[in-house]
Amino acid sequence: MNEHPNAAIIRSVYEAMEKQMCPPSRRSSTTALPDPSLAWVRGRLPRARPSAALLGKVFQETGVEMSHISIHDILADDDHAVILHDTTLTRKGRTFTGQYADIYHLRDGKITEHWHLAVDPKANEEFLTG
């Protein structure tokens, strides 16, 4: 069975993030980078449209390093895609692996909205602020 086009878009985003932000020894195999105009929108900023490059800048300024992304599944239809993944982060010498569900709304092959949901939001917040 072929992958839905919206699933392929989201997969390429996460493969590109891993390629750009994870150490080479921890990367999965990757495919082509996504369109540079791709929107990366956090649920708390519904009208903002920062690029995927901004996410890297946020990691740099906060001292968070992404060391691995493991995709469990991507579910997609003509309007939405949901990716279930584990992501390992490092900050101030501490390592945290969180489970996440990221929900995307897509229109004409472009991401228009994004919601990032941690399975354990309290542990995620404690890691990021501690």
N, C-alpha and C positions, 0 to 999 in steps of 0.2 A: 504494500500500500504506500502511496506517495505521501510525503509530508505536506500539510496545508501550507500555503505561501506565508501566512502570518506566523506560523510556527517557525518556518525557516528564517524569517526576519529576526524573531526574538532569539533563536539559536545563534545567529550570526553576531548579535549584540553581545551576548554573554561570552562567546568565543573570542571576540575582539577585546572585551574587558579583560579577560584572562590573559590574552596575549600582551596587552599594554601594561597591566598592573601586577601581574604575578611573576615571581622569579622564574626564569627559564626552566629550571629543574622541576618545577611544580605544575607546568602547563599541560593541559590536554592538547590533543591535536586540534588545530584550528583551520578555519576556512577563510574566505575573503572578509575583509573589514567591511563594516556597514557604511552606508552613505554618511559623510561627515555632517550633514544637516539633520541627522537623526535626533529627535527630541528625547530627552531623558527627564521625565517629570515625576517629582515626588508627590505623593498624595497630599501632603501638607501645603504644597504650593501649586494648586490646580491651574493657575493661569500662567505660571512660569514655564519657560521652555528652554532650559539650559541644555547645552550639548553634552554628549557623553564625555567630552574632554573636561568639562567642568567637574564631573564626578572625580576624575583623577586629581584635579586641583584641590577639591574638598578633602580627599584622602591625604594629600600632601600637607595641607595646612593643619589638619587635626592629628597628624602623626599615625594614622591608621594605614596599615599595609594589608593588601589582599594577597593571600598566599595560595589559595586554591578555590576553585568553583567546581562543584560536582552537580551536574544536572540530573535530576531524577526523572522528570517528565515535562513535556510541553503539550498543553491542550489548546486547541485553537479552532475558531470558526471565522466567518467573514468579517466580524467586528471586534473580536477580542482574542487575547492569548493569555494563558496563565502558565508560568514556569515555576516548578517546584525544585528547589535547589538547596544544597548545603554550601555555605561559604565560610572559609577559614580566614580570620582576620588577626593581625598582630598589632598591638599598641603598647608602648612603654614596657616592652619585654614580656607582655602577657599575650597568650594566644586564646582565641575563642572561635569555636565552630558553631554557627547558628543555622537553623533551618528556616527557610523563608518561602513565601509564596508571593510572587510579583505578578500583578494583574495589569494588563495593558489594553487600552482601546486603540485600535488602528483604523485609519481611513486612507484609502488610496496608497497603501504600502508604507505609510508613515505613522509613527507612534504619536498619538495626540494626548494621551493621558497615561499616568502610571501610578499605581498604588503599591507600596512596599510593606509587606506584612511579615513580621517575625513570629514564628511559632511560639517563642517565649520572649515577649516584648520586655519583660522586667530584666531578664538576664542580658538581653541585647543592650538595653539602656545602661545597665550597670557597667558593662564592659566599655561602652563608648564614653561614659562620663567618669569612670573610676580611674 
